[in-house]
Amino acid sequence: MKLNIDFSTLDKLLNDMGVKPKETPIIPMPPIMGDLETGVEIKITDVTRSANELLTLNGVQILLYLKEVKKYQNSFKLQKFHLYYCQTLNRMDKEGSFDKYVATTRKDGGFLVDVPSEKKYNLDQELDVCMHCLSLYNKQNQKNYTVKTFSISEFFECVGYSSFPKETTNTDISARKSGYPDNWDEISAYRKKECNYVCQECDLDLKNDKKLLQTHHVDRMPDKKDHSSNNLKVLCIECHSK
């Protein structure tokens, strides 16, 4: 209810007495969260599922993606970014890999990615939207976007505020270097030598073609921290791809 109170008589009295009105300084409210676009570290907390399954961080719309870019043969496999708790994230969650995802609020289409095999980190790359998420977005908003025509900036303007059903730890800024330690090449080479350069899955001897042999983490959680021989399995490229 709006109150209409006339202070003109009081103002006139104060003016006659020579009292000048005192201005009250406006104190800005502190931000609810750090600005990811300026590099302030924040942490994702207090996350719950909403009716439309969108992702938010402290009331601000977010996107989720994996920072690590893997090299397969001579090409790099870029990750997809997610708008919703789609079937891909649901599967990753059940596998115990959800916390590998990082959050971003960037609206310019750029994503910070790591290429640990090349020892390159926080490279600015454009990623494609997840097809499952795009399908949900088109259905809920009566759109007909393709991966190439989808607009991140329009998505942020369109969706409003909702939440994400699972907690993850890092943002694209606060996440540590993804992938393997700096001495991974030495660890991998030692493990291959231990196994006499034979695939532990199909028994293929690759002593004469060692580049076709790879080292696989049996238990990848949490985020490949265990590099002991017991957790490293030597596999040929074909077995590793399976």
Long-range contacts (C-beta under 8 A, 24 or more apart in sequence): 32-58, 32-59, 32-60, 33-57, 33-58, 33-60, 35-105, 36-103, 36-104, 36-105, 36-106, 36-171, 36-172, 36-173, 37-105, 37-106, 39-173, 40-173, 41-171, 41-173, 41-174, 42-171, 42-173, 42-174, 43-169, 43-170, 43-171, 43-174, 44-103, 44-167, 44-168, 44-169, 44-170, 44-171, 45-167, 46-167, 47-163, 47-164, 47-165, 47-166, 47-167, 47-168, 48-163, 48-164, 48-165, 49-85, 49-163, 49-164, 49-165, 50-162, 50-163, 50-164, 50-165, 51-162, 52-84, 52-140, 52-159, 52-162, 53-84, 53-85, 53-86, 53-136, 53-162, 53-164, 53-165, 54-83, 54-84, 54-159, 54-162, 54-163, 54-164, 55-82, 55-83, 55-84, 55-85, 55-103, 55-162, 55-163, 55-164, 56-161, 56-162, 56-163, 56-164, 57-103, 57-105, 57-164, 59-161, 60-105, 60-161, 61-105, 61-156, 61-159, 61-160, 61-161, 61-162, 62-103, 62-104, 62-105, 62-164, 63-103, 63-104, 63-105, 63-106, 63-152, 64-89, 64-101, 64-102, 64-103, 64-164, 64-168, 65-101, 65-102, 65-104, 65-111, 65-127, 65-172, 66-100, 66-101, 66-102, 66-178, 67-102, 67-112, 67-113, 67-114, 67-172, 67-175, 67-178, 68-100, 68-113, 68-114, 68-116, 68-178, 68-179, 69-113, 69-114, 69-115, 69-125, 70-117, 71-115, 71-117, 71-118, 76-115, 78-113, 78-125, 78-127, 78-128, 79-113, 79-127, 80-127, 80-128, 80-129, 80-130, 80-131, 81-111, 81-127, 81-128, 81-129, 81-130, 82-129, 82-130, 82-133, 83-129, 83-130, 83-133, 83-134, 83-136, 83-137, 83-155, 83-159, 84-132, 84-133, 84-136, 84-137, 85-164, 85-165, 85-166, 86-130, 86-132, 86-133, 86-136, 87-132, 88-130, 88-132, 89-166, 93-166, 96-221, 97-220, 97-221, 98-166, 98-168, 99-168, 99-169, 99-222, 100-168, 100-178, 100-223, 101-168, 102-168, 102-170, 102-171, 102-172, 102-174, 102-175, 103-168, 103-170, 103-171, 103-172, 104-171, 104-172, 106-152, 106-172, 107-152, 107-153, 107-156, 108-152, 108-153, 109-152, 109-153, 111-172, 112-172, 112-173, 114-177, 114-178, 114-179, 116-177, 116-178, 116-179, 116-180, 116-184, 117-179, 117-180, 119-182, 121-177, 121-178, 178-223, 179-224, 180-224, 180-227, 181-227, 184-227, 187-215, 187-227, 187-232, 188-214, 188-215, 188-232, 191-215, 191-229, 191-232, 191-234, 192-234, 194-229, 194-234, 195-234, 197-234, 198-234, 199-234, 199-235, 199-236, 199-239, 200-233, 200-234, 200-235, 201-233, 201-235, 201-236, 201-239, 202-236, 202-238, 202-239, 204-236, 206-236, 212-236, 212-237, 213-237, 214-240, 216-240
